[in-house]
Amino acid sequence: MSLTDEQLRELVDNGVPILKISLKERDLRDWNLSGALFEGVDFTGAQLDGARLDESVFANCCFDRASMNECYGNAVFFNTCVMAGTQWRQSLLFQAKWHECDVRDADFDHAMMDETVFIGCRLAGVRYTGVQGREMTFMKSDMERVDFSQAQLFKSTLFGLDLKTVIFHKASLVNVIWLQSDLSGQNLQGQDLERGVFTEAILDGMCLASANLVQAAFKSASVKGADLRSSKGQFIVFADADLSGARCDAAQFAQSVFVDAITDDASFVDANLSMSVWHHASARQCRFDRAQLDHTDFSYADLYQARFDDARLNRTRFHRALSDDLNLKRRAGALEKDPELYEAELWSETQRARAFP
């Protein structure tokens, strides 16, 4: 079924749902389609440059190779649409949503996409270069070869995604949430990842050398063999993370948290770990040569075959830490026992004895 321009305008203006018609290669440039409902409509090759799609709903529509450059699509919703090769350059798409759509090889270059959402989409080869995308959300989507070069992704969420081949060249990644995503082998050397959340993410072999990781969280993340040399990470959290074999030489990790972390065979040579906490961490064969360990707390940590050659110790706690180095806890600046922890242990044992006489 096909409609004339006049018939189509009348349906849109009257709020009538437009169902299962062909608008293939139709010239709809600068049309106002705001608030319209389209279902099963074929927009293949259509020209929608400059069109207004604000708050419109498109369900099961086909947009293959459609041109939508500089269109207005604030709060537009695309549900199970085929949109491969679409062009969205410099469009305004605030709060737009794509659900289970095929958007492969689409081009969103320099589009305004704050608070947009992509869930369950096929996004292989999509270009988000130069996008203004604060608080974007990506979930359960294929991200192979997606390009975020020079994109602004402040406070965006990339949840449960395979990001190994994604390009982040010169992207703004402050406050990004990478929850449960796979960044294995990625190279974000020197980039600003301040306050990033990498909880339960896979970062094995990733390059974060010289990156800004201040207040970043890597709780329960896998960071095995990663390169964090010379990175800045004051207040960084590695609780329950696995940093086996990670290279953290010259890293600035003052006041960081390594509680329950695994850092076996990792290297912190020349690193600043002052006031960091390593309770119950496994740091077997870890290197702390020449590291700054002012007020660092290794209580209950496993330090078997760990090396502390020329490390700076100043009230460095080793309370009940396991070590095969008989001289470590006797070195100048080392505290073999923490009086407050010892008192807390005695109190805990007393309470347990009273509860279970």
TIKEMAR-459040 format. One record per residue (C-alpha): residue number from 1; residue in three letters; y, x, z. Coordinates in pm, whole numbers. Layout:
! residues N
SITE   k   r      Y      X      Z
SITE NUM ALA      Y      X      Z
...
This chain:
! residues 357
SITE   k   r      Y      X      Z
SITE   1 MET      0      0      0
SITE   2 SER    350    122    -85
SITE   3 LEU    694     -2     19
SITE   4 THR   1033     28   -143
SITE   5 ASP   1307    203     49
SITE   6 GLU   1470   -132    123
SITE   7 GLN   1147   -282    258
SITE   8 LEU   1080     25    472
SITE   9 ARG   1430     21    621
SITE  10 GLU   1395   -349    705
SITE  11 LEU   1066   -293    890
SITE  12 VAL   1210      0   1086
SITE  13 ASP   1533   -183   1174
SITE  14 ASN   1336   -485   1299
SITE  15 GLY   1094   -278   1507
SITE  16 VAL    789   -388   1307
SITE  17 PRO    490   -148   1335
SITE  18 ILE    423     28   1006
SITE  19 LEU     49     47    946
SITE  20 LYS   -170    225    691
SITE  21 ILE     75    271    406
SITE  22 SER    142    569    181
SITE  23 LEU    473    752    200
SITE  24 LYS    327   1051     23
SITE  25 GLU    596   1290   -110
SITE  26 ARG    860   1031    -18
SITE  27 ASP   1221   1146     16
SITE  28 LEU   1318   1039    368
SITE  29 ARG   1584   1301    426
SITE  30 ASP   1842   1198    688
SITE  31 TRP   1669    864    748
SITE  32 ASN   1692    705   1091
SITE  33 LEU   1335    630   1202
SITE  34 SER   1411    634   1573
SITE  35 GLY   1192    415   1791
SITE  36 ALA    956    323   1506
SITE  37 LEU    577    297   1534
SITE  38 PHE    370    444   1251
SITE  39 GLU    -10    424   1249
SITE  40 GLY   -238    557    977
SITE  41 VAL     58    638    751
SITE  42 ASP     30    913    488
SITE  43 PHE    337   1141    493
SITE  44 THR    170   1420    292
SITE  45 GLY    438   1633    126
SITE  46 ALA    714   1397    243
SITE  47 GLN   1069   1525    290
SITE  48 LEU   1199   1437    635
SITE  49 ASP   1465   1706    668
SITE  50 GLY   1744   1588    896
SITE  51 ALA   1564   1262    977
SITE  52 ARG   1593   1100   1321
SITE  53 LEU   1257   1050   1489
SITE  54 ASP   1380   1008   1846
SITE  55 GLU   1127    819   2063
SITE  56 SER    915    730   1759
SITE  57 VAL    535    715   1782
SITE  58 PHE    304    846   1510
SITE  59 ALA    -69    777   1551
SITE  60 ASN   -341    896   1311
SITE  61 CYS    -83    990   1050
SITE  62 CYS   -105   1269    793
SITE  63 PHE    190   1507    753
SITE  64 ASP     24   1792    563
SITE  65 ARG    292   2015    406
SITE  66 ALA    569   1773    508
SITE  67 SER    918   1919    547
SITE  68 MET   1090   1824    873
SITE  69 ASN   1350   2098    901
SITE  70 GLU   1654   2020   1115
SITE  71 CYS   1510   1682   1211
SITE  72 TYR   1581   1512   1544
SITE  73 GLY   1266   1432   1737
SITE  74 ASN   1363   1399   2100
SITE  75 ALA   1076   1237   2297
SITE  76 VAL    881   1174   1975
SITE  77 PHE    503   1135   2022
SITE  78 PHE    238   1249   1772
SITE  79 ASN   -115   1134   1855
SITE  80 THR   -418   1261   1659
SITE  81 CYS   -208   1345   1354
SITE  82 VAL   -287   1597   1079
SITE  83 MET     21   1819   1038
SITE  84 ALA   -103   2145    886
SITE  85 GLY    166   2353    719
SITE  86 THR    456   2133    833
SITE  87 GLN    806   2282    844
SITE  88 TRP   1021   2221   1153
SITE  89 ARG   1278   2498   1129
SITE  90 GLN   1585   2448   1351
SITE  91 SER   1475   2099   1457
SITE  92 LEU   1573   1937   1787
SITE  93 LEU   1250   1838   1961
SITE  94 PHE   1332   1804   2330
SITE  95 GLN   1045   1646   2530
SITE  96 ALA    838   1590   2215
SITE  97 LYS    460   1558   2258
SITE  98 TRP    164   1645   2036
SITE  99 HIS   -177   1517   2149
SITE 100 GLU   -497   1626   1970
SITE 101 CYS   -309   1706   1651
SITE 102 ASP   -392   1958   1378
SITE 103 VAL    -72   2162   1352
SITE 104 ARG   -219   2479   1200
SITE 105 ASP     23   2713   1020
SITE 106 ALA    326   2498   1104
SITE 107 ASP    667   2666   1126
SITE 108 PHE    896   2584   1421
SITE 109 ASP   1128   2881   1365
SITE 110 HIS   1436   2858   1594
SITE 111 ALA   1364   2497   1688
SITE 112 MET   1494   2355   2017
SITE 113 MET   1176   2260   2206
SITE 114 ASP   1255   2240   2577
SITE 115 GLU    991   2046   2774
SITE 116 THR    767   1987   2472
SITE 117 VAL    393   1940   2526
SITE 118 PHE     89   2037   2315
SITE 119 ILE   -245   1913   2451
SITE 120 GLY   -579   1950   2273
SITE 121 CYS   -416   2069   1950
SITE 122 ARG   -521   2308   1675
SITE 123 LEU   -235   2557   1663
SITE 124 ALA   -384   2855   1481
SITE 125 GLY   -117   3046   1291
SITE 126 VAL    175   2836   1419
SITE 127 ARG    513   3014   1426
SITE 128 TYR    734   2950   1729
SITE 129 THR    959   3245   1645
SITE 130 GLY   1299   3230   1811
SITE 131 VAL   1219   2894   1967
SITE 132 GLN   1425   2769   2262
SITE 133 GLY   1127   2647   2463
SITE 134 ARG   1208   2625   2831
SITE 135 GLU    930   2451   3028
SITE 136 MET    699   2404   2730
SITE 137 THR    337   2312   2810
SITE 138 PHE     25   2418   2620
SITE 139 MET   -320   2300   2732
SITE 140 LYS   -671   2291   2582
SITE 141 SER   -543   2413   2245
SITE 142 ASP   -654   2670   1987
SITE 143 MET   -387   2943   1999
SITE 144 GLU   -532   3195   1755
SITE 145 ARG   -257   3409   1595
SITE 146 VAL     25   3191   1734
SITE 147 ASP    357   3377   1707
SITE 148 PHE    610   3351   1992
SITE 149 SER    822   3645   1880
SITE 150 GLN   1171   3628   2037
SITE 151 ALA   1093   3284   2181
SITE 152 GLN   1252   3168   2507
SITE 153 LEU    962   3042   2720
SITE 154 PHE   1124   3031   3064
SITE 155 LYS    908   2833   3310
SITE 156 SER    659   2738   3040
SITE 157 THR    292   2667   3119
SITE 158 LEU      5   2820   2921
SITE 159 PHE   -298   2671   3093
SITE 160 GLY   -661   2762   3025
SITE 161 LEU   -595   2918   2684
SITE 162 ASP   -737   3205   2480
SITE 163 LEU   -424   3414   2422
SITE 164 LYS   -586   3739   2309
SITE 165 THR   -439   3723   1956
SITE 166 VAL   -107   3555   2039
SITE 167 ILE    211   3749   1956
SITE 168 PHE    475   3771   2231
SITE 169 HIS    700   4038   2075
SITE 170 LYS   1039   4036   2251
SITE 171 ALA    971   3689   2395
SITE 172 SER   1139   3582   2720
SITE 173 LEU    851   3525   2963
SITE 174 VAL   1018   3490   3303
SITE 175 ASN    854   3235   3536
SITE 176 VAL    575   3161   3288
SITE 177 ILE    254   3010   3428
SITE 178 TRP    -57   3171   3273
SITE 179 LEU   -309   2985   3489
SITE 180 GLN   -673   3049   3390
SITE 181 SER   -574   3191   3050
SITE 182 ASP   -740   3488   2876
SITE 183 LEU   -502   3774   2796
SITE 184 SER   -769   4043   2763
SITE 185 GLY   -644   4341   2565
SITE 186 GLN   -294   4197   2522
SITE 187 ASN      2   4436   2511
SITE 188 LEU    306   4320   2709
SITE 189 GLN    430   4671   2782
SITE 190 GLY    784   4679   2917
SITE 191 GLN    833   4302   2905
SITE 192 ASP    997   4090   3173
SITE 193 LEU    727   3886   3349
SITE 194 GLU    912   3832   3676
SITE 195 ARG    767   3552   3892
SITE 196 GLY    484   3499   3644
SITE 197 VAL    177   3315   3773
SITE 198 PHE   -150   3471   3653
SITE 199 THR   -377   3289   3897
SITE 200 GLU   -744   3305   3787
SITE 201 ALA   -637   3457   3454
SITE 202 ILE   -840   3720   3266
SITE 203 LEU   -631   4033   3203
SITE 204 ASP   -904   4291   3150
SITE 205 GLY   -780   4592   2953
SITE 206 MET   -431   4444   2925
SITE 207 CYS   -128   4672   2895
SITE 208 LEU    145   4590   3147
SITE 209 ALA    286   4942   3167
SITE 210 SER    655   4949   3265
SITE 211 ALA    660   4567   3281
SITE 212 ASN    871   4377   3531
SITE 213 LEU    620   4206   3761
SITE 214 VAL    847   4138   4058
SITE 215 GLN    711   3844   4262
SITE 216 ALA    432   3787   4010
SITE 217 ALA    108   3631   4137
SITE 218 PHE   -236   3753   4026
SITE 219 LYS   -444   3563   4281
SITE 220 SER   -815   3563   4191
SITE 221 ALA   -733   3719   3853
SITE 222 SER   -951   3970   3668
SITE 223 VAL   -738   4278   3594
SITE 224 LYS  -1021   4524   3534
SITE 225 GLY   -922   4837   3345
SITE 226 ALA   -566   4713   3293
SITE 227 ASP   -272   4951   3248
SITE 228 LEU      4   4884   3504
SITE 229 ARG    152   5234   3509
SITE 230 SER    520   5249   3607
SITE 231 SER    537   4871   3638
SITE 232 LYS    781   4715   3883
SITE 233 GLY    612   4471   4117
SITE 234 GLN    783   4431   4451
SITE 235 PHE    630   4135   4639
SITE 236 ILE    349   4115   4382
SITE 237 VAL     33   3930   4495
SITE 238 PHE   -315   4054   4403
SITE 239 ALA   -503   3854   4669
SITE 240 ASP   -872   3818   4578
SITE 241 ALA   -805   3985   4241
SITE 242 ASP  -1035   4237   4071
SITE 243 LEU   -847   4553   3968
SITE 244 SER  -1154   4772   3924
SITE 245 GLY  -1059   5076   3718
SITE 246 ALA   -698   4963   3678
SITE 247 ARG   -434   5232   3622
SITE 248 CYS   -138   5173   3851
SITE 249 ASP      5   5525   3865
SITE 250 ALA    376   5536   3955
SITE 251 ALA    382   5157   3998
SITE 252 GLN    646   5015   4232
SITE 253 PHE    444   4774   4447
SITE 254 ALA    636   4775   4775
SITE 255 GLN    558   4478   5003
SITE 256 SER    272   4372   4778
SITE 257 VAL    -46   4190   4884
SITE 258 PHE   -399   4315   4809
SITE 259 VAL   -586   4103   5066
SITE 260 ASP   -955   4065   4965
SITE 261 ALA   -883   4246   4637
SITE 262 ILE  -1122   4482   4458
SITE 263 THR   -959   4807   4349
SITE 264 ASP  -1269   5024   4316
SITE 265 ASP  -1209   5328   4091
SITE 266 ALA   -845   5223   4042
SITE 267 SER   -562   5475   4047
SITE 268 PHE   -236   5441   4244
SITE 269 VAL   -128   5804   4209
SITE 270 ASP    247   5843   4282
SITE 271 ALA    274   5466   4340
SITE 272 ASN    504   5308   4597
SITE 273 LEU    284   5088   4818
SITE 274 SER    510   5083   5121
SITE 275 MET    460   4779   5346
SITE 276 SER    176   4650   5128
SITE 277 VAL   -121   4472   5290
SITE 278 TRP   -483   4557   5205
SITE 279 HIS   -680   4355   5462
SITE 280 HIS  -1052   4339   5372
SITE 281 ALA   -985   4497   5031
SITE 282 SER  -1251   4705   4857
SITE 283 ALA  -1089   5031   4746
SITE 284 ARG  -1395   5250   4702
SITE 285 GLN  -1324   5569   4507
SITE 286 CYS   -963   5456   4466
SITE 287 ARG   -694   5723   4417
SITE 288 PHE   -382   5713   4637
SITE 289 ASP   -271   6072   4575
SITE 290 ARG     98   6127   4650
SITE 291 ALA    145   5752   4703
SITE 292 GLN    414   5623   4939
SITE 293 LEU    231   5439   5216
SITE 294 ASP    507   5371   5468
SITE 295 HIS    389   5090   5700
SITE 296 THR    103   5011   5459
SITE 297 ASP   -178   4816   5626
SITE 298 PHE   -536   4904   5529
SITE 299 SER   -693   4719   5823
SITE 300 TYR  -1056   4621   5759
SITE 301 ALA  -1044   4775   5407
SITE 302 ASP  -1336   4963   5251
SITE 303 LEU  -1199   5308   5163
SITE 304 TYR  -1528   5486   5094
SITE 305 GLN  -1457   5799   4886
SITE 306 ALA  -1094   5693   4840
SITE 307 ARG   -856   5988   4795
SITE 308 PHE   -525   6022   4976
SITE 309 ASP   -430   6376   4870
SITE 310 ASP    -68   6447   4967
SITE 311 ALA     -7   6075   5026
SITE 312 ARG    292   5994   5246
SITE 313 LEU    170   5822   5563
SITE 314 ASN    417   5666   5804
SITE 315 ARG    274   5419   6054
SITE 316 THR      2   5350   5800
SITE 317 ARG   -261   5127   5959
SITE 318 PHE   -634   5193   5921
SITE 319 HIS   -755   4951   6188
SITE 320 ARG  -1133   4916   6149
SITE 321 ALA  -1106   5046   5791
SITE 322 LEU  -1424   5203   5653
SITE 323 SER  -1383   5562   5538
SITE 324 ASP  -1606   5865   5490
SITE 325 ASP  -1301   6091   5538
SITE 326 LEU  -1322   6192   5904
SITE 327 ASN   -968   6327   5900
SITE 328 LEU   -792   6033   5731
SITE 329 LYS   -722   5834   6047
SITE 330 ARG   -614   6150   6231
SITE 331 ARG   -351   6256   5981
SITE 332 ALA     15   6257   6073
SITE 333 GLY    159   5909   6025
SITE 334 ALA   -179   5732   6041
SITE 335 LEU   -257   5460   6297
SITE 336 GLU   -629   5441   6364
SITE 337 LYS   -597   5130   6580
SITE 338 ASP   -344   4849   6570
SITE 339 PRO   -281   4742   6931
SITE 340 GLU   -173   4392   6830
SITE 341 LEU   -478   4338   6610
SITE 342 TYR   -700   4477   6885
SITE 343 GLU   -553   4230   7136
SITE 344 ALA   -597   3946   6886
SITE 345 GLU   -962   4040   6839
SITE 346 LEU  -1020   4044   7214
SITE 347 TRP   -854   3704   7251
SITE 348 SER  -1064   3563   6965
SITE 349 GLU  -1385   3692   7122
SITE 350 THR  -1284   3546   7459
SITE 351 GLN  -1218   3204   7306
SITE 352 ARG  -1549   3216   7120
SITE 353 ALA  -1735   3303   7440
SITE 354 ARG  -1575   3009   7620
SITE 355 ALA  -1657   2770   7337
SITE 356 PHE  -2018   2884   7315
SITE 357 PRO  -2122   2996   7667
